[in-house]
């Protein structure tokens, strides 16, 4: 979730060679694209797409901001860095249906051979299609709309050797019973671009100083795919004693036709409502029931004259709508932008301000003091276990023999103290 918004590290060049028995990449005649055979399917992707074989590169990150065809089950994703995507790209992830994780953060639709793919949208610009006749799960990620990458799938053909496969029942994430809100927590927490594997979480639970973990449950600007993110994963971490910080990466204060926040406060207000509804839906699918504190990741900006008003409109609308839906509201903002913007408008509608403030200020000070939070000394704003401070940005950390690229925070939050008010009528703040 770094405020610098630089997308670090490239993955293995423009393309990776595939094992012959799994898939073969071939340049199409005329250089118009790249034809790939995978598990009896033949499809052509644009020439500028990367092709990444996850069986050969299990540490590869499934980035959602670079045009890519990913093949195989996701591995550790140890190479993931960054948190928010400046631009979302079209990507396609093909993996065997047998063993595909029952993800709860995006819709999963069944698709029959020869029939058009079902049409639907997604709050996080991701869809999954269970291609039952081919035994393949296809995850579609898109920027402005799903039609382009969905069309790649619809034009796919069986290879001559691609005999019909045994139909495997589609594993989807059934809605689990809602879990209670997070336990009160004071201590160190971390967040990573993608939810770590269960073995990594176990190793870190036993060997690291962390007791809280931030996980990106959705949003238009989410930078990394979340193949580990299932209701079972959430339940497992909760039962192991982790304090969970569910994060929604909605539209951002930058100019982008795929991930940008509107500069019009009225439109930003609408985007805040939509973000709250998307986050609440994702939380419910993951088993995080009413009363759960949900965090909105809003990155740093320097042009406060342009962005302060829409940022406040967006985050207050996010808060009000979450309260209406029975959830509690938190905002991740930078000490030099979001904090002064919210503070300046706090008196106008204190009941519409985020319940918890999570501040990015990379000063290596593990505290939530007024100074470290960028707040005025002696303020009552967000006082009383309603604060978190991200004091160090992206870096590799190793515990129990497992290395993860993380941001590091000090957290002092007691969700029990946050009463969810009733419906509040509030227009955008200018």
VOPAGU-2260 file (C-alpha; in pm, 1 decimal, decimal comma):
REM VOPAGU-2260
SITE   aa  ch    i         X         Y         Z
SITE  UNK   A    0       0,0       0,0       0,0
SITE  UNK   A    1     294,5     233,6     -51,6
SITE  UNK   A    2     214,7     597,6    -103,7
SITE  UNK   A    3     490,7     633,1    -360,3
SITE  UNK   A    4     276,6     437,7    -605,4
SITE  UNK   A    5     576,1     294,3    -789,4
SITE  UNK   A    6     520,2     -54,0    -921,6
SITE  UNK   A    7     838,6    -241,6    -842,0
SITE  UNK   A    8    1005,2    -543,1    -998,1
SITE  UNK   A    9     927,7    -691,8   -1337,8
SITE  UNK   A   10     841,6   -1057,6   -1377,8
SITE  UNK   A   11    1090,7   -1261,3   -1574,1
SITE  UNK   A   12    1085,7   -1060,9   -1898,7
SITE  UNK   A   13     828,1   -1053,0   -2173,6
SITE  UNK   A   14     746,8   -1426,1   -2179,8
SITE  UNK   A   15     842,1   -1757,1   -2022,7
SITE  UNK   A   16     884,0   -2081,8   -2215,7
SITE  UNK   A   17     627,7   -2345,1   -2129,2
SITE  UNK   A   18     695,5   -2716,6   -2079,5
SITE  UNK   A   19     584,8   -2896,0   -2393,7
SITE  UNK   A   20     350,0   -3128,2   -2207,5
SITE  UNK   A   21     161,1   -2838,6   -2043,1
SITE  UNK   A   22     144,6   -2555,2   -2296,4
SITE  UNK   A   23     329,0   -2432,0   -2602,7
SITE  UNK   A   24     356,8   -2064,7   -2698,2
SITE  UNK   A   25     369,3   -2002,6   -3074,2
SITE  UNK   A   26     375,9   -1668,6   -3256,9
SITE  UNK   A   27      69,9   -1641,5   -3477,9
SITE  UNK   A   28     113,2   -1578,9   -3851,4
SITE  UNK   A   29     166,1   -1213,9   -3930,4
SITE  UNK   A   30     278,2   -1137,1   -3577,7
SITE  UNK   A   31     -77,3   -1044,1   -3478,1
SITE  UNK   A   32     -62,4   -1231,0   -3150,8
SITE  UNK   A   33      68,2   -1528,4   -2962,9
SITE  UNK   A   34    -109,1   -1862,0   -2984,6
SITE  UNK   A   35     -99,0   -2077,7   -2673,1
SITE  UNK   A   36    -211,2   -2436,3   -2623,1
SITE  UNK   A   37    -312,4   -2521,3   -2267,8
SITE  UNK   A   38    -486,2   -2838,6   -2150,4
SITE  UNK   A   39    -663,1   -2892,4   -2481,1
SITE  UNK   A   40    -750,3   -2525,2   -2535,9
SITE  UNK   A   41    -593,9   -2311,0   -2807,0
SITE  UNK   A   42    -625,8   -1934,4   -2779,9
SITE  UNK   A   43    -449,2   -1630,6   -2917,8
SITE  UNK   A   44    -352,6   -1338,3   -2696,4
SITE  UNK   A   45    -222,9    -998,8   -2813,3
SITE  UNK   A   46     144,2    -985,1   -2906,6
SITE  UNK   A   47     226,3    -746,3   -2621,7
SITE  UNK   A   48      96,1    -982,9   -2351,8
SITE  UNK   A   49     335,9   -1170,9   -2131,4
SITE  UNK   A   50     283,3   -1546,4   -2089,0
SITE  UNK   A   51     380,3   -1675,4   -1744,6
SITE  UNK   A   52     392,2   -2045,9   -1658,2
SITE  UNK   A   53     316,8   -2064,7   -1286,6
SITE  UNK   A   54     417,8   -2430,9   -1263,2
SITE  UNK   A   55     773,1   -2332,7   -1356,3
SITE  UNK   A   56     773,7   -2006,8   -1160,3
SITE  UNK   A   57     571,5   -2063,0    -840,3
SITE  UNK   A   58     699,7   -1738,5    -684,7
SITE  UNK   A   59     563,0   -1527,3    -972,8
SITE  UNK   A   60     310,6   -1258,0    -877,9
SITE  UNK   A   61     -25,5   -1247,8   -1051,7
SITE  UNK   A   62     -19,2    -873,6   -1121,7
SITE  UNK   A   63    -342,0    -712,4   -1235,2
SITE  UNK   A   64    -174,4    -406,9   -1389,9
SITE  UNK   A   65      21,9    -576,6   -1671,4
SITE  UNK   A   66    -137,0    -756,4   -1971,8
SITE  UNK   A   67     -58,1   -1120,7   -1902,4
SITE  UNK   A   68    -173,9   -1476,9   -1959,6
SITE  UNK   A   69    -103,4   -1685,1   -1647,4
SITE  UNK   A   70    -103,5   -2063,9   -1675,3
SITE  UNK   A   71    -133,0   -2311,7   -1388,1
SITE  UNK   A   72    -223,3   -2293,3   -1021,9
SITE  UNK   A   73     -81,1   -1993,9    -837,4
SITE  UNK   A   74     214,4   -2063,3    -610,9
SITE  UNK   A   75     353,4   -1861,7    -323,6
SITE  UNK   A   76     346,1   -1529,0    -514,6
SITE  UNK   A   77     657,8   -1438,4    -317,1
SITE  UNK   A   78     756,0   -1179,0    -580,1
SITE  UNK   A   79     450,3    -960,3    -514,7
SITE  UNK   A   80     522,6    -598,7    -420,8
SITE  UNK   A   81     318,2    -280,4    -429,3
SITE  UNK   A   82     -46,4    -258,1    -326,9
SITE  UNK   A   83    -250,0     -17,2    -545,1
SITE  UNK   A   84    -253,4     -26,0    -924,8
SITE  UNK   A   85    -235,2     305,3   -1109,2
SITE  UNK   A   86    -386,6     135,4   -1416,2
SITE  UNK   A   87    -571,1    -195,8   -1435,4
SITE  UNK   A   88    -491,0    -414,5   -1734,5
SITE  UNK   A   89    -661,8    -704,3   -1910,0
SITE  UNK   A   90    -528,4   -1036,9   -1780,2
SITE  UNK   A   91    -633,7   -1400,6   -1804,1
SITE  UNK   A   92    -545,7   -1681,4   -1564,1
SITE  UNK   A   93    -605,8   -2041,4   -1675,1
SITE  UNK   A   94    -565,9   -2326,0   -1427,7
SITE  UNK   A   95    -696,9   -2681,3   -1388,5
SITE  UNK   A   96   -1052,1   -2680,0   -1256,7
SITE  UNK   A   97    -951,3   -2963,5   -1027,5
SITE  UNK   A   98    -770,7   -2790,9    -741,6
SITE  UNK   A   99    -880,4   -2435,6    -826,7
SITE  UNK   A  100    -934,9   -2249,7    -497,8
SITE  UNK   A  101   -1292,3   -2165,6    -395,2
SITE  UNK   A  102   -1232,4   -1790,4    -403,9
SITE  UNK   A  103   -1490,5   -1580,2    -225,5
SITE  UNK   A  104   -1377,1   -1235,3    -339,5
SITE  UNK   A  105   -1493,7   -1258,5    -704,0
SITE  UNK   A  106   -1797,1   -1416,4    -878,7
SITE  UNK   A  107   -1756,1   -1769,2   -1020,1
SITE  UNK   A  108   -1982,4   -1864,5   -1312,6
SITE  UNK   A  109   -2031,4   -2198,2   -1486,9
SITE  UNK   A  110   -1976,5   -2201,9   -1863,1
SITE  UNK   A  111   -2094,6   -2480,3   -2092,2
SITE  UNK   A  112   -1899,9   -2585,7   -2404,2
SITE  UNK   A  113   -2003,9   -2396,1   -2717,1
SITE  UNK   A  114   -2228,8   -2156,0   -2527,9
SITE  UNK   A  115   -2160,2   -1784,5   -2482,1
SITE  UNK   A  116   -1998,3   -1694,0   -2154,0
SITE  UNK   A  117   -2244,3   -1554,3   -1897,1
SITE  UNK   A  118   -2242,2   -1175,3   -1874,9
SITE  UNK   A  119   -2205,8   -1006,4   -1540,2
SITE  UNK   A  120   -1996,0    -740,7   -1371,9
SITE  UNK   A  121   -1773,9    -731,4   -1066,3
SITE  UNK   A  122   -1691,9    -466,3    -806,3
SITE  UNK   A  123   -1324,1    -565,9    -831,6
SITE  UNK   A  124   -1309,5    -606,0   -1213,4
SITE  UNK   A  125   -1248,9    -980,0   -1182,7
SITE  UNK   A  126   -1463,6   -1276,7   -1288,5
SITE  UNK   A  127   -1409,2   -1651,5   -1288,9
SITE  UNK   A  128   -1549,0   -1891,5   -1548,3
SITE  UNK   A  129   -1553,8   -2263,8   -1479,1
SITE  UNK   A  130   -1508,7   -2413,3   -1828,0
SITE  UNK   A  131   -1651,6   -2749,2   -1733,3
SITE  UNK   A  132   -1607,7   -2917,7   -2070,9
SITE  UNK   A  133   -1236,4   -2837,6   -2074,6
SITE  UNK   A  134   -1167,4   -2885,6   -1705,0
SITE  UNK   A  135   -1023,0   -2533,8   -1684,4
SITE  UNK   A  136   -1092,3   -2244,1   -1450,6
SITE  UNK   A  137   -1048,9   -1907,8   -1622,9
SITE  UNK   A  138   -1010,3   -1590,5   -1417,4
SITE  UNK   A  139   -1070,8   -1273,6   -1616,5
SITE  UNK   A  140    -933,8    -941,6   -1490,6
SITE  UNK   A  141   -1002,7    -623,6   -1681,4
SITE  UNK   A  142    -949,8    -250,0   -1694,3
SITE  UNK   A  143   -1237,0     -58,9   -1857,4
SITE  UNK   A  144   -1455,5    -360,9   -1932,4
SITE  UNK   A  145   -1449,5    -742,2   -1953,0
SITE  UNK   A  146   -1549,5    -785,9   -2318,1
SITE  UNK   A  147   -1198,6    -786,1   -2468,2
SITE  UNK   A  148   -1048,2   -1055,4   -2248,1
SITE  UNK   A  149   -1376,7   -1245,6   -2233,5
SITE  UNK   A  150   -1366,7   -1249,2   -2613,3
SITE  UNK   A  151   -1026,9   -1423,7   -2603,3
SITE  UNK   A  152   -1192,3   -1706,5   -2414,2
SITE  UNK   A  153   -1495,1   -1724,8   -2640,6
SITE  UNK   A  154   -1268,7   -1754,9   -2945,3
SITE  UNK   A  155   -1064,5   -2035,3   -2788,1
SITE  UNK   A  156   -1077,6   -2370,6   -2966,8
SITE  UNK   A  157    -998,6   -2727,0   -2874,7
SITE  UNK   A  158    -667,3   -2855,3   -3001,5
SITE  UNK   A  159    -672,0   -3170,5   -3214,9
SITE  UNK   A  160    -548,1   -3367,0   -2913,9
SITE  UNK   A  161    -791,3   -3197,1   -2680,5
SITE  UNK   A  162   -1037,2   -3474,4   -2608,2
SITE  UNK   A  163   -1330,3   -3387,2   -2384,3
SITE  UNK   A  164   -1226,5   -3399,7   -2021,8
SITE  UNK   A  165   -1411,4   -3549,7   -1731,4
SITE  UNK   A  166   -1650,8   -3295,6   -1590,7
SITE  UNK   A  167   -1543,4   -3181,1   -1246,8
SITE  UNK   A  168   -1793,5   -3026,0   -1011,5
SITE  UNK   A  169   -1731,8   -2655,8    -977,0
SITE  UNK   A  170   -1601,5   -2563,5    -634,6
SITE  UNK   A  171   -1741,2   -2228,5    -532,8
SITE  UNK   A  172   -1726,9   -2048,5    -205,3
SITE  UNK   A  173   -2043,8   -2113,0     -11,5
SITE  UNK   A  174   -2134,7   -1830,9     221,4
SITE  UNK   A  175   -2007,4   -1931,2     564,0
SITE  UNK   A  176   -2172,2   -1833,7     887,2
SITE  UNK   A  177   -2078,1   -1473,0     968,2
SITE  UNK   A  178   -1793,2   -1442,2    1212,9
SITE  UNK   A  179   -1786,1   -1193,4    1494,2
SITE  UNK   A  180   -1601,6    -864,2    1455,5
SITE  UNK   A  181   -1227,8    -846,7    1513,5
SITE  UNK   A  182   -1093,5    -881,6    1864,9
SITE  UNK   A  183    -937,0    -570,2    2022,3
SITE  UNK   A  184    -571,4    -547,2    1927,6
SITE  UNK   A  185    -266,0    -344,7    2020,8
SITE  UNK   A  186      63,0    -436,6    1857,0
SITE  UNK   A  187     241,0    -494,6    1528,1
SITE  UNK   A  188      62,3    -575,2    1205,0
SITE  UNK   A  189     162,3    -623,8     842,3
SITE  UNK   A  190       0,3    -619,6     502,2
SITE  UNK   A  191     115,9    -782,3     179,6
SITE  UNK   A  192      -3,4    -739,8    -177,9
SITE  UNK   A  193    -148,1   -1091,3    -184,1
SITE  UNK   A  194    -274,9   -1307,1     100,0
SITE  UNK   A  195      12,4   -1539,0     204,1
SITE  UNK   A  196     -23,9   -1914,6     184,6
SITE  UNK   A  197    -147,5   -2102,6     488,7
SITE  UNK   A  198     199,4   -2246,4     551,1
SITE  UNK   A  199     347,2   -1894,5     542,5
SITE  UNK   A  200      84,6   -1766,6     784,1
SITE  UNK   A  201     150,6   -2054,6    1019,8
SITE  UNK   A  202     524,9   -1993,3    1011,7
SITE  UNK   A  203     477,5   -1622,3    1079,7
SITE  UNK   A  204     224,7   -1682,4    1354,2
SITE  UNK   A  205     481,5   -1894,2    1536,1
SITE  UNK   A  206     796,8   -1698,5    1457,3
SITE  UNK   A  207     712,6   -1332,3    1389,5
SITE  UNK   A  208     625,2   -1040,7    1619,8
SITE  UNK   A  209     304,1    -971,1    1426,3
SITE  UNK   A  210     -46,2   -1033,5    1551,6
SITE  UNK   A  211    -249,1    -853,3    1283,2
SITE  UNK   A  212    -261,9    -896,5     907,2
SITE  UNK   A  213    -410,3    -669,5     640,5
SITE  UNK   A  214    -562,9    -849,4     343,0
SITE  UNK   A  215    -690,1    -687,0      22,5
SITE  UNK   A  216   -1044,7    -814,2     -26,5
SITE  UNK   A  217   -1120,0    -620,0    -347,3
SITE  UNK   A  218   -1157,2    -289,2    -524,9
SITE  UNK   A  219   -1087,6    -138,0    -867,4
SITE  UNK   A  220    -726,4     -52,2    -781,1
SITE  UNK   A  221    -624,4    -379,1    -616,9
SITE  UNK   A  222    -285,5    -459,3    -769,4
SITE  UNK   A  223    -248,3    -833,8    -706,2
SITE  UNK   A  224    -476,5   -1132,3    -752,7
SITE  UNK   A  225    -582,7   -1321,3    -441,9
SITE  UNK   A  226    -581,7   -1696,0    -516,6
SITE  UNK   A  227    -545,8   -1778,4    -144,6
SITE  UNK   A  228    -838,6   -1561,3     -36,7
SITE  UNK   A  229   -1122,9   -1794,6      55,6
SITE  UNK   A  230   -1365,0   -1804,6     344,5
SITE  UNK   A  231   -1162,1   -2099,1     473,1
SITE  UNK   A  232    -845,0   -1889,4     470,1
SITE  UNK   A  233   -1019,7   -1614,4     666,5
SITE  UNK   A  234   -1158,7   -1863,7     914,9
SITE  UNK   A  235    -820,5   -2028,5     954,3
SITE  UNK   A  236    -640,6   -1704,7    1034,9
SITE  UNK   A  237    -910,7   -1595,8    1277,3
SITE  UNK   A  238    -897,7   -1928,1    1459,6
SITE  UNK   A  239    -517,6   -1904,0    1474,8
SITE  UNK   A  240    -553,2   -1574,1    1660,1
SITE  UNK   A  241    -473,0   -1323,9    1384,9
SITE  UNK   A  242    -647,2    -986,7    1398,7
SITE  UNK   A  243    -772,1    -929,5    1043,3
SITE  UNK   A  244    -774,8    -593,5     866,2
SITE  UNK   A  245    -989,4    -633,3     548,1
SITE  UNK   A  246    -882,9    -368,8     293,7
SITE  UNK   A  247   -1076,9    -233,3      -5,3
SITE  UNK   A  248    -870,5     -55,8    -274,2
SITE  UNK   A  249   -1124,4     165,9    -444,4
SITE  UNK   A  250   -1078,3     461,0    -682,3
SITE  UNK   A  251    -768,4     668,7    -612,8
SITE  UNK   A  252    -682,7    1042,7    -620,9
SITE  UNK   A  253    -504,1    1026,3    -952,1
SITE  UNK   A  254    -617,4    1062,6   -1311,9
SITE  UNK   A  255    -684,9     718,6   -1457,8
SITE  UNK   A  256    -974,9     590,5   -1664,1
SITE  UNK   A  257    -966,3     257,2   -1480,7
SITE  UNK   A  258    -878,1     335,8   -1118,8
SITE  UNK   A  259    -920,6     713,5   -1078,1
SITE  UNK   A  260   -1136,4     901,5    -829,0
SITE  UNK   A  261   -1356,3    1173,5    -975,4
SITE  UNK   A  262   -1251,9    1532,5    -907,1
SITE  UNK   A  263   -1622,9    1618,0    -875,5
SITE  UNK   A  264   -1727,6    1576,2    -507,5
SITE  UNK   A  265   -2080,5    1470,2    -610,3
SITE  UNK   A  266   -1945,8    1192,4    -830,8
SITE  UNK   A  267   -1687,0    1098,5    -565,2
SITE  UNK   A  268   -1974,9    1067,0    -319,6
SITE  UNK   A  269   -2137,2     811,2    -550,7
SITE  UNK   A  270   -1807,9     625,5    -582,3
SITE  UNK   A  271   -1783,8     607,5    -203,3
SITE  UNK   A  272   -2129,0     452,6    -181,5
SITE  UNK   A  273   -2039,6     197,0    -450,0
SITE  UNK   A  274   -1711,6     114,5    -274,8
SITE  UNK   A  275   -1891,9      50,6      53,0
SITE  UNK   A  276   -2143,5    -177,2    -112,8
SITE  UNK   A  277   -1868,7    -371,0    -290,7
SITE  UNK   A  278   -1662,2    -405,7      25,7
SITE  UNK   A  279   -1959,4    -519,2     232,9
SITE  UNK   A  280   -2047,3    -779,3     -29,4
SITE  UNK   A  281   -1692,0    -912,6     -39,6
SITE  UNK   A  282   -1675,3    -919,5     340,1
SITE  UNK   A  283   -1996,9   -1118,2     365,2
SITE  UNK   A  284   -1868,9   -1368,6     108,3
SITE  UNK   A  285   -1554,8   -1415,6     316,1
SITE  UNK   A  286   -1753,8   -1476,6     632,8
SITE  UNK   A  287   -1691,5   -1134,6     785,7
SITE  UNK   A  288   -2031,7   -1038,2     917,8
SITE  UNK   A  289   -2196,2    -723,7    1044,9
SITE  UNK   A  290   -1987,4    -517,9    1283,7
SITE  UNK   A  291   -1660,2    -592,7    1107,0
SITE  UNK   A  292   -1427,6    -295,9    1058,9
SITE  UNK   A  293   -1347,5    -250,2     686,7
SITE  UNK   A  294   -1054,5     -36,7     568,1
SITE  UNK   A  295   -1052,9     183,1     257,6
SITE  UNK   A  296    -706,2     224,7     104,5
SITE  UNK   A  297    -676,6     579,1     -32,8
SITE  UNK   A  298    -325,1     663,6    -148,1
SITE  UNK   A  299    -118,5     981,6    -110,5
SITE  UNK   A  300    -169,1    1285,6    -333,0
SITE  UNK   A  301      13,1    1618,2    -354,4
SITE  UNK   A  302    -244,5    1842,7    -526,7
SITE  UNK   A  303    -465,5    1910,5    -227,5
SITE  UNK   A  304    -651,2    2194,1    -398,3
SITE  UNK   A  305    -787,8    1942,1    -649,7
SITE  UNK   A  306    -831,2    1632,9    -437,0
SITE  UNK   A  307    -922,2    1732,4     -79,1
SITE  UNK   A  308   -1292,3    1790,3    -147,9
SITE  UNK   A  309   -1354,6    1469,1    -347,9
SITE  UNK   A  310   -1145,1    1265,2    -101,8
SITE  UNK   A  311   -1356,3    1383,6     191,6
SITE  UNK   A  312   -1678,6    1328,7      -3,6
SITE  UNK   A  313   -1566,8     978,1     -97,8
SITE  UNK   A  314   -1459,0     870,3     251,2
SITE  UNK   A  315   -1761,7    1016,7     428,3
SITE  UNK   A  316   -1996,6     848,5     179,5
SITE  UNK   A  317   -1802,9     525,1     230,9
SITE  UNK   A  318   -1851,5     556,4     606,3
SITE  UNK   A  319   -2221,1     644,2     597,5
SITE  UNK   A  320   -2306,1     361,3     357,4
SITE  UNK   A  321   -2104,4     105,9     554,6
SITE  UNK   A  322   -2291,2     206,7     868,3
SITE  UNK   A  323   -2621,0     160,8     686,6
SITE  UNK   A  324   -2505,5    -188,6     587,6
SITE  UNK   A  325   -2405,7    -273,2     944,9
SITE  UNK   A  326   -2027,8    -246,1     903,7
SITE  UNK   A  327   -1771,8     -16,3    1064,4
SITE  UNK   A  328   -1549,3     217,4     867,2
SITE  UNK   A  329   -1175,3     275,7     856,7
SITE  UNK   A  330    -961,8     477,0     617,4
SITE  UNK   A  331    -595,9     436,2     522,0
SITE  UNK   A  332    -461,8     779,2     427,6
SITE  UNK   A  333    -131,2     963,0     419,7
SITE  UNK   A  334     -21,9    1196,7     699,4
SITE  UNK   A  335      41,9    1478,5     449,9
SITE  UNK   A  336    -279,0    1453,3     244,6
SITE  UNK   A  337    -576,1    1250,9     369,0
SITE  UNK   A  338    -517,7    1332,6     735,5
SITE  UNK   A  339    -530,1    1713,8     700,3
SITE  UNK   A  340    -821,1    1684,7     454,8
SITE  UNK   A  341   -1033,6    1479,0     694,5
SITE  UNK   A  342    -924,5    1684,0     995,8
SITE  UNK   A  343   -1026,0    2011,2     830,0
SITE  UNK   A  344   -1378,9    1882,6     764,8
SITE  UNK   A  345   -1421,0    1684,8    1085,7
SITE  UNK   A  346   -1636,8    1948,3    1254,2
SITE  UNK   A  347   -1888,1    1951,5     965,1
SITE  UNK   A  348   -2001,8    1593,6    1016,6
SITE  UNK   A  349   -1805,7    1406,5    1283,3
SITE  UNK   A  350   -2055,8    1118,9    1269,5
SITE  UNK   A  351   -1965,6    1062,0     902,7
SITE  UNK   A  352   -1590,3    1047,5     958,3
SITE  UNK   A  353   -1420,0     705,2     941,4
SITE  UNK   A  354   -1439,9     526,6    1276,2
SITE  UNK   A  355   -1070,6     436,0    1262,3
SITE  UNK   A  356    -780,6     622,2    1102,8
SITE  UNK   A  357    -487,4     425,7     958,8
SITE  UNK   A  358    -208,1     665,8     866,0
SITE  UNK   A  359      89,3     612,5     635,5
SITE  UNK   A  360     393,2     794,8     770,0
SITE  UNK   A  361     714,0     602,6     718,2
SITE  UNK   A  362     915,5     747,1    1005,7
SITE  UNK   A  363    1000,4     408,0    1165,1
SITE  UNK   A  364     818,4     509,5    1485,9
SITE  UNK   A  365     591,3     230,8    1609,9
SITE  UNK   A  366     330,4     444,7    1784,4
SITE  UNK   A  367      -5,2     611,0    1727,6
SITE  UNK   A  368      77,9     940,3    1898,3
SITE  UNK   A  369     -72,9    1261,5    1763,5
SITE  UNK   A  370     262,7    1356,6    1610,6
SITE  UNK   A  371     314,2    1019,7    1440,4
SITE  UNK   A  372     -41,0    1028,4    1303,8
SITE  UNK   A  373      -0,5    1379,0    1161,0
SITE  UNK   A  374    -268,1    1514,8    1397,5
SITE  UNK   A  375    -257,9    1826,8    1609,1
SITE  UNK   A  376    -123,5    1778,0    1960,4
SITE  UNK   A  377    -390,9    1705,3    2219,2
SITE  UNK   A  378    -667,3    1642,7    1965,7
SITE  UNK   A  379    -963,3    1424,1    2052,0
SITE  UNK   A  380   -1001,7    1314,1    1689,3
SITE  UNK   A  381    -972,6     937,9    1652,9
SITE  UNK   A  382    -867,2     911,6    2017,0
SITE  UNK   A  383    -934,4     604,8    2231,7
SITE  UNK   A  384    -807,2     297,5    2043,1
SITE  UNK   A  385    -918,1     417,3    1701,3
SITE  UNK   A  386    -577,5     448,4    1532,6
SITE  UNK   A  387    -319,3     260,0    1330,5
SITE  UNK   A  388      14,8     386,7    1198,1
SITE  UNK   A  389     196,1     235,4     900,8
SITE  UNK   A  390     548,8     332,7     995,6
SITE  UNK   A  391     750,4     139,8     736,3
SITE  UNK   A  392     678,6      79,8     368,9
SITE  UNK   A  393     748,3    -212,9     139,4
SITE  UNK   A  394    1040,2    -432,4     249,0
SITE  UNK   A  395    1123,6    -801,2     266,1
SITE  UNK   A  396    1089,9    -966,6     606,0
SITE  UNK   A  397    1178,3   -1325,6     691,5
SITE  UNK   A  398    1039,5   -1529,3     982,1
SITE  UNK   A  399    1028,0   -1905,6    1017,6
SITE  UNK   A  400    1222,2   -1935,6     694,1
SITE  UNK   A  401     947,5   -1757,6     495,2
SITE  UNK   A  402    1009,8   -1423,1     323,4
SITE  UNK   A  403     721,8   -1184,9     242,1
SITE  UNK   A  404     730,2    -830,0     107,2
SITE  UNK   A  405     532,2    -629,0     361,9
SITE  UNK   A  406     435,5    -290,9     499,1
SITE  UNK   A  407     463,6    -265,9     878,0
SITE  UNK   A  408     217,6     -94,8    1115,2
SITE  UNK   A  409     149,5     -32,1    1482,5
SITE  UNK   A  410    -219,3     -84,0    1557,6
SITE  UNK   A  411    -430,3      20,7    1854,9
SITE  UNK   A  412    -791,1     -63,5    1772,4
SITE  UNK   A  413   -1086,4    -186,8    1974,2
SITE  UNK   A  414   -1378,8    -244,9    1735,7
SITE  UNK   A  415   -1611,4    -300,0    2031,6
SITE  UNK   A  416   -1590,6      71,4    2111,6
SITE  UNK   A  417   -1716,1     169,0    1767,1
SITE  UNK   A  418   -2092,3     194,5    1769,4
SITE  UNK   A  419   -2249,8     166,0    1426,4
SITE  UNK   A  420   -2498,4     457,1    1401,0
SITE  UNK   A  421   -2822,9     444,0    1213,8
SITE  UNK   A  422   -2887,4     592,5     874,5
SITE  UNK   A  423   -2731,6     935,9     831,4
SITE  UNK   A  424   -2841,5    1176,1     560,2
SITE  UNK   A  425   -2532,5    1341,9     416,9
SITE  UNK   A  426   -2446,9    1496,7      82,8
SITE  UNK   A  427   -2095,9    1548,3     -51,1
SITE  UNK   A  428   -1882,8    1787,7     146,7
SITE  UNK   A  429   -1738,4    2073,5     -58,5
